[in-house]
Amino acid sequence: MNVLLRLAATIAGLASLTAAVYAQQEFPPPQGKGRVVVLASGVSGPAHYTTVAREIAELGYDVVLFDGNLTEGTHGDGVKTVIQQAQQMPHALPGKVALVGFCMGGGMDLYYGSQWPDLVSGAVLWYPSNNFIHDVPGFVNRLKVPLLVFAGAKDGYHDGCCLAERDNALATASTAAGKQFKLIVYPDADHDFVTGGDHYNPKDYEDAFKRTAENLKIYLSN
């Protein structure tokens, strides 16, 4: 019996650790409840993205913000866990979620979240990490949800983790295979051109946010 009790305590401890690791912050919509947008932060952490999270919530969505860095190395399990937790938030309406990701979090969404059409209706990814994707045909074969990706032509962050050229290779191969991968490259944008970012670019941010809103409406209209 003592062995069983110790085992139960260990399992409970692991469950508690998982919940803590993927702790999230909810930004409810003005109307009280809304379809879920799961927002993954970049390497700068979730606090860096609270402004854009609030702006998306004001569009009428229940935005759930988490630290995208913590899902790196989990082989997609972390991303899936976060999605499932977000669907249980107090202000969440049932149904598939839309993903919005930045930098590292965007890269995890790009590679893993795009494989789950049963959970995800579409993803909008801002300057996502992409240098770990070496098997382009394999990525294309696994792509099952619509993607909208924003890249900065001047982005050379972190030894080229998020180059527009790699996004273009992924988009070109995906489009050739009949997959939905739309890429917008901003010629004057650097990494982190989001509001509050180190390279905030008001013109490009405004355009990207407008396109984000348009695509979220499409993804979460049903």
C-alpha positions as a printed NumPy array, in Angstrom:
array([[  0.   ,   0.   ,   0.   ],
       [  2.835,   2.376,   0.852],
       [  4.321,   1.733,  -2.596],
       [  1.001,   2.58 ,  -4.243],
       [  0.676,   5.745,  -2.18 ],
       [  4.179,   6.835,  -3.128],
       [  3.433,   6.126,  -6.795],
       [  0.216,   8.156,  -6.625],
       [  2.087,  11.025,  -4.996],
       [  4.748,  10.925,  -7.705],
       [  2.132,  11.002, -10.465],
       [  0.336,  13.889,  -8.767],
       [  3.623,  15.727,  -8.454],
       [  4.389,  15.287, -12.133],
       [  0.925,  16.523, -13.079],
       [  1.391,  19.564, -10.863],
       [  4.785,  20.263, -12.447],
       [  3.282,  20.072, -15.946],
       [  0.542,  22.514, -14.974],
       [  3.114,  24.898, -13.525],
       [  5.458,  24.682, -16.505],
       [  2.694,  25.571, -18.936],
       [  0.936,  28.132, -16.748],
       [ -0.906,  30.615, -18.923],
       [ -2.411,  34.096, -18.714],
       [ -5.923,  34.627, -20.02 ],
       [ -7.127,  37.834, -21.717],
       [-10.931,  37.54 , -21.953],
       [-12.887,  39.281, -24.729],
       [-15.145,  42.264, -24.023],
       [-18.301,  40.162, -24.41 ],
       [-17.225,  37.725, -21.689],
       [-16.563,  34.539, -23.662],
       [-15.018,  33.925, -27.056],
       [-13.296,  31.485, -29.35 ],
       [ -9.785,  30.694, -28.221],
       [ -6.59 ,  32.178, -29.613],
       [ -3.485,  30.546, -28.141],
       [ -0.633,  33.054, -28.216],
       [  2.933,  31.741, -27.92 ],
       [  5.636,  34.179, -26.836],
       [  9.114,  34.503, -28.28 ],
       [ 12.401,  34.202, -26.43 ],
       [ 11.786,  37.512, -24.648],
       [  8.988,  35.864, -22.677],
       [  5.236,  36.352, -22.319],
       [  5.413,  39.765, -20.608],
       [  6.792,  41.136, -23.891],
       [  3.541,  40.191, -25.661],
       [  0.823,  41.288, -23.238],
       [ -0.021,  44.37 , -25.314],
       [ -0.644,  42.443, -28.516],
       [ -2.53 ,  39.804, -26.496],
       [ -4.9  ,  42.492, -25.206],
       [ -5.317,  43.954, -28.684],
       [ -6.313,  40.549, -30.088],
       [ -8.68 ,  39.971, -27.149],
       [-10.387,  43.266, -27.973],
       [-11.298,  41.752, -31.346],
       [-13.604,  39.388, -29.451],
       [-11.371,  36.374, -28.74 ],
       [-10.351,  34.648, -25.554],
       [ -6.581,  35.011, -25.798],
       [ -4.435,  32.643, -23.771],
       [ -0.781,  33.711, -23.568],
       [  2.014,  31.322, -22.602],
       [  5.804,  31.147, -22.656],
       [  6.739,  29.607, -25.985],
       [ 10.287,  28.906, -24.795],
       [  9.07 ,  26.194, -22.441],
       [  7.73 ,  24.091, -25.295],
       [ 11.096,  23.849, -27.04 ],
       [ 12.457,  20.314, -26.902],
       [  9.121,  18.734, -25.979],
       [  8.618,  17.331, -29.496],
       [  5.227,  18.991, -29.726],
       [  3.845,  17.636, -26.45 ],
       [  4.16 ,  21.032, -24.794],
       [  2.303,  22.8  , -27.593],
       [ -0.504,  20.252, -27.497],
       [ -0.767,  20.49 , -23.712],
       [ -1.02 ,  24.269, -23.861],
       [ -3.785,  24.081, -26.476],
       [ -5.769,  21.624, -24.389],
       [ -5.337,  23.742, -21.261],
       [ -6.405,  26.871, -23.134],
       [ -9.61 ,  25.159, -24.242],
       [-10.515,  24.747, -20.557],
       [-10.09 ,  28.408, -19.615],
       [-13.065,  30.077, -17.885],
       [-13.88 ,  32.402, -20.792],
       [-13.288,  29.905, -23.606],
       [-15.964,  28.846, -26.053],
       [-15.702,  25.262, -27.311],
       [-14.128,  24.373, -30.629],
       [-10.82 ,  24.416, -32.401],
       [ -8.324,  27.124, -31.505],
       [ -6.297,  29.493, -33.652],
       [ -2.589,  29.868, -32.989],
       [ -0.647,  33.127, -32.961],
       [  3.054,  32.675, -32.358],
       [  6.192,  34.794, -32.204],
       [  9.848,  33.811, -32.65 ],
       [ 10.507,  30.583, -30.677],
       [  6.839,  30.019, -29.838],
       [  5.968,  30.698, -33.453],
       [  8.51 ,  28.13 , -34.581],
       [  6.981,  25.446, -32.358],
       [  3.534,  26.326, -33.741],
       [  4.908,  26.323, -37.278],
       [  6.331,  22.829, -37.021],
       [  4.037,  21.054, -34.543],
       [  0.787,  22.998, -34.236],
       [  0.326,  22.899, -38.006],
       [ -0.017,  19.098, -37.869],
       [ -3.228,  18.955, -35.791],
       [ -6.349,  19.892, -37.789],
       [ -8.49 ,  18.295, -35.082],
       [ -7.319,  20.964, -32.6  ],
       [ -6.191,  23.911, -34.734],
       [ -8.145,  25.807, -37.391],
       [ -5.22 ,  27.971, -38.536],
       [ -2.065,  29.764, -37.411],
       [ -0.621,  33.274, -37.752],
       [  3.105,  33.304, -37.113],
       [  5.294,  36.368, -36.685],
       [  9.004,  35.969, -37.496],
       [  8.948,  32.302, -36.389],
       [ 12.045,  30.297, -35.621],
       [ 12.719,  28.093, -38.647],
       [ 16.391,  27.138, -38.731],
       [ 15.678,  23.761, -37.111],
       [ 13.488,  22.641, -40.028],
       [ 15.874,  20.763, -42.303],
       [ 13.483,  18.332, -43.979],
       [ 11.343,  20.638, -46.105],
       [  9.411,  17.858, -47.926],
       [  8.689,  16.233, -44.566],
       [  7.374,  19.527, -43.192],
       [  5.132,  19.977, -46.219],
       [  3.741,  16.446, -45.936],
       [  2.783,  17.05 , -42.307],
       [  1.239,  20.494, -42.895],
       [ -2.515,  20.212, -42.355],
       [ -3.749,  23.677, -41.299],
       [ -3.651,  27.077, -43.055],
       [ -0.659,  29.272, -42.226],
       [ -0.037,  32.997, -42.48 ],
       [  3.581,  33.94 , -41.785],
       [  5.147,  37.386, -41.386],
       [  8.884,  37.828, -41.858],
       [ 11.264,  40.753, -41.84 ],
       [ 13.698,  40.974, -44.744],
       [ 16.285,  42.489, -42.374],
       [ 15.847,  39.802, -39.717],
       [ 19.219,  38.348, -38.755],
       [ 18.379,  37.625, -35.127],
       [ 20.269,  34.987, -33.152],
       [ 22.563,  33.808, -35.934],
       [ 19.749,  33.62 , -38.448],
       [ 17.167,  31.664, -36.47 ],
       [ 14.233,  33.229, -38.287],
       [ 15.358,  34.13 , -41.785],
       [ 12.803,  35.202, -44.387],
       [ 14.655,  33.09 , -46.955],
       [ 13.828,  29.914, -45.051],
       [ 10.208,  30.947, -44.709],
       [ 10.15 ,  31.487, -48.456],
       [ 11.525,  27.986, -49.092],
       [  8.852,  26.484, -46.844],
       [  6.093,  28.582, -48.417],
       [  7.183,  27.793, -51.978],
       [  7.299,  24.049, -51.334],
       [  3.985,  24.104, -49.472],
       [  2.201,  26.059, -52.186],
       [  3.557,  23.715, -54.865],
       [  2.048,  20.826, -52.909],
       [ -1.345,  22.534, -52.701],
       [ -1.01 ,  23.478, -49.024],
       [ -2.149,  26.819, -47.566],
       [  0.985,  28.738, -46.606],
       [  0.874,  32.487, -47.201],
       [  4.056,  34.461, -46.56 ],
       [  4.301,  38.226, -46.17 ],
       [  7.832,  39.627, -46.154],
       [  8.267,  43.229, -45.01 ],
       [ 11.341,  44.752, -46.746],
       [ 12.125,  47.23 , -43.959],
       [ 11.304,  45.039, -40.967],
       [ 13.789,  43.488, -38.56 ],
       [ 13.122,  40.838, -35.911],
       [ 10.65 ,  41.736, -33.145],
       [  8.842,  44.458, -35.089],
       [  5.756,  43.934, -32.931],
       [  4.448,  46.743, -30.732],
       [  6.786,  47.15 , -27.772],
       [  9.496,  45.206, -29.581],
       [ 13.155,  46.115, -29.94 ],
       [ 12.605,  46.851, -33.636],
       [  9.011,  48.073, -33.483],
       [  7.912,  49.194, -36.927],
       [  4.537,  50.976, -36.682],
       [  3.675,  50.713, -40.381],
       [  4.491,  47.03 , -40.71 ],
       [  2.975,  46.164, -37.344],
       [ -0.284,  47.85 , -38.296],
       [ -0.424,  45.952, -41.569],
       [  0.464,  42.617, -39.948],
       [ -2.068,  43.099, -37.163],
       [ -4.774,  43.903, -39.692],
       [ -3.964,  40.721, -41.621],
       [ -3.909,  38.796, -38.339],
       [ -7.407,  40.02 , -37.517],
       [ -8.674,  39.131, -40.987],
       [ -7.296,  35.625, -40.84 ],
       [ -8.473,  34.948, -37.283],
       [-11.973,  35.862, -38.415],
       [-11.696,  33.264, -41.192],
       [-10.154,  30.591, -38.973],
       [-12.692,  30.981, -36.145],
       [-15.84 ,  31.831, -38.091],
       [-17.372,  28.368, -37.807]])
